[in-house]
C-alpha cells in the first residue's frame, strides 16, 4: 500500500493543479485497480465529486477458422448506469 500512496500523491497534486485552471473540468480515473481506487477516494474527499460508471456488455462474434472456434470481440454495448 505504501507504493500505491507514493504513486498517488504526485498524481493528486497534478489533478489539484489542473482543477485550479479548469474549475468545471471533469477527469476520468482508470487503470490499475488499487491505485485507481485510492485516487477516486482522494478526489472524492477533496472535491466531493459524484462518480457514475457505465455497465457494458461485450459483444463477440464466434468464428470457425481452420477447424478452431475463435471468439472475436466486435465491441461493447451500453447496458445501464450504476
Backbone as ProteinMPNN parsed JSONL, in Angstrom:
{"seq_chain_A": "XXXXXXXXXXXXXXXXXXXXXXXXXXXXXXXXXXXXXXXXXXXXXXXXXXXXXXXXXXXXXXXXXXXXXXXXXXXXXXXXXX", "coords_chain_A": {"N_chain_A": [[0.829, -1.194, 0.0], [2.035, 1.125, 0.617], [3.584, 1.749, -1.624], [1.582, 2.343, -3.457], [0.473, 4.672, -2.372], [2.716, 6.33, -2.59], [2.855, 6.523, -5.369], [0.399, 7.717, -5.873], [0.276, 10.276, -4.623], [1.79, 12.338, -6.121], [0.179, 12.338, -8.41], [-2.279, 13.196, -7.441], [-1.546, 15.796, -6.762], [-1.098, 16.776, -9.366], [-3.696, 16.622, -10.38], [-4.957, 18.456, -8.688], [-3.65, 20.856, -9.445], [-4.49, 20.992, -12.134], [-7.245, 21.198, -11.769], [-7.408, 23.718, -10.591], [-7.023, 25.36, -12.738], [-8.962, 24.511, -14.567], [-11.804, 24.831, -13.6], [-14.471, 23.799, -13.887], [-13.925, 21.433, -15.055], [-13.812, 17.918, -15.837], [-12.579, 14.721, -14.849], [-11.219, 11.539, -15.766], [-10.595, 8.617, -14.132], [-8.776, 5.757, -14.329], [-7.434, 2.46, -14.639], [-4.814, 0.621, -13.075], [-6.186, -1.23, -10.465], [-5.975, -0.826, -7.555], [-4.528, 1.585, -7.285], [-6.217, 3.293, -8.757], [-8.566, 3.152, -7.207], [-7.655, 4.309, -4.819], [-7.043, 6.904, -5.736], [-9.613, 7.743, -6.579], [-10.978, 7.819, -4.119], [-9.482, 9.799, -2.81], [-9.891, 12.047, -4.483], [-12.657, 12.309, -4.261], [-12.846, 12.956, -1.57], [-11.493, 15.415, -1.525], [-12.935, 17.078, -3.358], [-15.552, 16.262, -3.296], [-16.85, 14.911, -5.37], [-19.217, 13.293, -7.538], [-19.398, 10.075, -8.804], [-20.04, 8.26, -11.742], [-20.553, 5.192, -13.237], [-20.555, 3.288, -16.194], [-22.301, 0.313, -17.142], [-21.358, -2.216, -19.265], [-21.786, -4.45, -22.026], [-19.961, -6.958, -23.47], [-19.649, -7.581, -26.867], [-19.412, -10.374, -28.864], [-18.168, -12.243, -31.635], [-18.488, -15.415, -32.887], [-16.304, -17.398, -34.579], [-15.322, -19.852, -36.92], [-12.243, -20.985, -37.754], [-9.983, -22.694, -39.695], [-10.844, -25.072, -38.518], [-10.885, -24.407, -35.85], [-12.59, -22.927, -33.134], [-13.099, -19.574, -32.621], [-13.37, -16.713, -30.578], [-14.185, -13.462, -31.352], [-13.84, -10.18, -30.4], [-16.211, -7.715, -30.976], [-17.046, -5.348, -30.092], [-18.494, -3.114, -27.611], [-21.507, -2.798, -25.803], [-23.602, -0.368, -24.438], [-25.238, -0.843, -21.334], [-26.433, 0.016, -18.837], [-26.488, 2.732, -16.413], [-24.724, 2.706, -13.311]], "CA_chain_A": [[0.0, 0.0, 0.0], [2.951, 2.265, 0.669], [3.947, 2.074, -3.0], [0.406, 2.958, -4.082], [0.406, 6.048, -1.865], [3.836, 7.053, -3.21], [2.466, 6.812, -6.752], [-0.822, 8.526, -5.915], [0.432, 11.658, -4.153], [2.08, 13.28, -7.215], [-0.974, 12.393, -9.324], [-3.259, 14.057, -6.777], [-1.045, 17.163, -6.949], [-1.355, 17.143, -10.763], [-5.148, 16.839, -10.503], [-5.236, 19.712, -7.975], [-3.196, 21.952, -10.307], [-5.366, 21.039, -13.303], [-8.566, 21.687, -11.33], [-7.3, 25.157, -10.345], [-7.12, 26.02, -14.043], [-10.211, 24.074, -15.216], [-12.718, 24.707, -12.45], [-15.62, 22.942, -14.188], [-13.441, 20.275, -15.794], [-14.041, 16.569, -15.308], [-11.468, 13.821, -15.114], [-11.505, 10.109, -15.791], [-9.542, 7.868, -13.452], [-8.885, 4.338, -14.634], [-6.144, 1.793, -14.715], [-4.547, -0.365, -12.033], [-7.337, -1.13, -9.571], [-5.699, -0.268, -6.228], [-4.179, 2.991, -7.463], [-7.429, 3.998, -9.181], [-9.46, 3.252, -6.054], [-7.076, 5.291, -3.908], [-7.23, 8.219, -6.346], [-11.036, 8.077, -6.532], [-11.313, 8.2, -2.742], [-8.829, 11.08, -2.523], [-10.579, 13.087, -5.247], [-13.978, 12.487, -3.652], [-12.644, 13.64, -0.288], [-11.08, 16.792, -1.79], [-13.918, 17.876, -4.091], [-16.903, 15.743, -3.108], [-17.423, 14.582, -6.67], [-20.067, 12.119, -7.708], [-18.88, 9.263, -9.896], [-21.01, 7.402, -12.396], [-19.874, 4.207, -14.057], [-21.47, 2.55, -17.056], [-22.202, -1.131, -17.291], [-21.364, -2.548, -20.691], [-21.801, -5.87, -22.369], [-19.052, -7.207, -24.585], [-20.252, -8.294, -27.986], [-18.42, -11.229, -29.52], [-18.561, -12.996, -32.815], [-17.826, -16.717, -32.859], [-15.874, -17.726, -35.936], [-14.558, -21.095, -37.037], [-11.155, -20.834, -38.718], [-9.107, -23.871, -39.71], [-11.367, -26.058, -37.591], [-10.827, -23.905, -34.473], [-13.594, -21.933, -32.786], [-12.443, -18.374, -32.09], [-14.243, -15.594, -30.214], [-13.628, -12.172, -31.73], [-14.556, -9.052, -29.811], [-16.649, -6.774, -32.009], [-17.442, -4.08, -29.487], [-19.194, -3.073, -26.338], [-22.819, -2.16, -25.873], [-24.035, 0.223, -23.186], [-26.347, -1.545, -20.714], [-27.095, 0.933, -17.901], [-25.638, 3.448, -15.464], [-24.857, 2.178, -11.963]], "C_chain_A": [[0.874, 1.258, 0.0], [3.354, 2.716, -0.74], [2.802, 2.775, -3.727], [0.302, 4.416, -3.653], [1.52, 6.885, -2.49], [3.535, 7.415, -4.662], [1.317, 7.819, -6.817], [-0.592, 9.997, -5.572], [0.813, 12.644, -5.254], [0.923, 13.41, -8.211], [-2.05, 13.297, -8.732], [-2.838, 15.52, -6.902], [-1.298, 17.652, -8.365], [-2.838, 17.434, -10.979], [-5.515, 18.179, -9.858], [-4.834, 20.914, -8.843], [-4.114, 22.113, -11.519], [-6.725, 21.624, -12.932], [-8.535, 23.177, -11.022], [-7.445, 25.945, -11.632], [-8.475, 25.738, -14.691], [-11.26, 23.795, -14.148], [-13.889, 23.753, -12.697], [-15.217, 21.665, -14.92], [-13.724, 18.966, -15.072], [-12.84, 15.706, -15.655], [-11.964, 12.379, -15.117], [-10.321, 9.404, -15.14], [-9.776, 6.397, -13.737], [-7.497, 3.745, -14.71], [-6.008, 0.75, -13.628], [-5.54, -0.155, -10.89], [-7.024, -0.432, -8.253], [-5.354, 1.216, -6.321], [-5.412, 3.806, -7.849], [-8.388, 4.19, -8.012], [-8.951, 4.299, -5.071], [-7.291, 6.71, -4.438], [-8.691, 8.657, -6.3], [-11.454, 8.528, -5.135], [-10.711, 9.557, -2.38], [-9.549, 12.233, -3.22], [-11.955, 13.362, -4.648], [-13.857, 13.255, -2.338], [-12.305, 15.119, -0.512], [-12.19, 17.641, -2.387], [-15.348, 17.371, -3.956], [-17.605, 15.382, -4.4], [-18.308, 13.35, -6.599], [-19.554, 11.363, -8.931], [-19.978, 8.362, -10.446], [-20.268, 6.47, -13.344], [-20.887, 3.482, -14.933], [-21.243, 1.048, -16.94], [-22.284, -1.413, -18.778], [-21.388, -4.059, -20.861], [-20.905, -6.057, -23.587], [-19.765, -8.021, -25.656], [-19.156, -9.094, -28.685], [-19.039, -11.914, -30.728], [-17.789, -14.309, -32.753], [-17.577, -17.147, -34.299], [-15.12, -19.046, -35.891], [-13.53, -20.898, -38.146], [-10.23, -22.041, -38.593], [-9.532, -24.911, -38.677], [-11.34, -25.63, -36.124], [-11.913, -22.853, -34.268], [-12.896, -20.769, -32.087], [-13.509, -17.342, -31.758], [-13.532, -14.3, -30.573], [-14.487, -11.077, -31.118], [-14.929, -8.088, -30.921], [-17.152, -5.471, -31.414], [-18.102, -4.251, -28.14], [-20.509, -2.344, -26.522], [-23.173, -1.638, -24.502], [-25.228, -0.548, -22.646], [-27.123, -0.603, -19.793], [-26.046, 1.697, -17.104], [-25.798, 2.796, -14.098], [-24.467, 3.222, -10.957]], "O_chain_A": [[0.501, 2.3, -0.539], [3.453, 3.913, -1.014], [3.029, 3.692, -4.518], [0.068, 5.294, -4.483], [1.288, 8.03, -2.877], [3.916, 8.488, -5.13], [1.273, 8.667, -7.708], [-1.209, 10.873, -6.178], [0.209, 13.714, -5.325], [0.716, 14.478, -8.787], [-2.665, 14.081, -9.455], [-3.681, 16.389, -7.123], [-1.671, 18.809, -8.562], [-3.194, 18.382, -11.679], [-6.295, 18.946, -10.422], [-5.592, 21.876, -8.96], [-4.473, 23.231, -11.889], [-7.288, 22.434, -13.668], [-9.557, 23.846, -11.18], [-7.936, 27.074, -11.621], [-9.069, 26.63, -15.298], [-11.555, 22.64, -13.842], [-14.257, 22.983, -11.809], [-16.078, 20.9, -15.356], [-13.856, 18.927, -13.849], [-12.164, 15.949, -16.655], [-13.002, 12.061, -14.537], [-9.177, 9.582, -15.56], [-10.837, 5.853, -13.428], [-6.505, 4.464, -14.833], [-6.977, 0.068, -13.293], [-5.712, 0.964, -10.406], [-7.754, 0.481, -7.867], [-5.838, 2.016, -5.52], [-5.622, 4.897, -7.318], [-8.957, 5.269, -7.844], [-9.735, 5.091, -4.547], [-7.674, 7.608, -3.688], [-8.977, 9.819, -6.013], [-12.194, 9.501, -4.984], [-11.358, 10.369, -1.718], [-9.788, 13.277, -2.612], [-12.37, 14.516, -4.541], [-14.689, 14.111, -2.038], [-12.777, 15.98, 0.23], [-12.38, 18.788, -1.984], [-16.27, 18.009, -4.464], [-18.822, 15.53, -4.513], [-18.164, 12.496, -5.725], [-19.305, 11.964, -9.976], [-20.751, 7.776, -9.688], [-19.454, 6.912, -14.154], [-21.96, 3.105, -14.462], [-20.134, 0.586, -16.675], [-23.17, -0.91, -19.468], [-21.052, -4.821, -19.955], [-21.078, -5.39, -24.607], [-20.406, -9.03, -25.362], [-18.11, -8.556, -29.048], [-20.248, -12.126, -30.816], [-16.57, -14.308, -32.584], [-18.494, -17.245, -35.114], [-14.377, -19.321, -34.95], [-13.875, -20.676, -39.306], [-9.757, -22.361, -37.502], [-8.693, -25.549, -38.042], [-11.728, -26.403, -35.248], [-12.128, -21.995, -35.124], [-12.195, -20.955, -31.093], [-14.432, -17.113, -32.539], [-12.401, -14.069, -30.145], [-15.705, -11.051, -31.296], [-14.079, -7.685, -31.715], [-17.627, -4.592, -32.134], [-18.246, -5.354, -27.612], [-20.609, -1.395, -27.299], [-23.065, -2.358, -23.51], [-26.141, -0.878, -23.403], [-28.334, -0.442, -19.949], [-24.865, 1.351, -17.119], [-26.9, 2.37, -13.752], [-24.512, 2.967, -9.754]]}, "name": "protein", "num_of_chains": 1, "seq": "XXXXXXXXXXXXXXXXXXXXXXXXXXXXXXXXXXXXXXXXXXXXXXXXXXXXXXXXXXXXXXXXXXXXXXXXXXXXXXXXXX"}
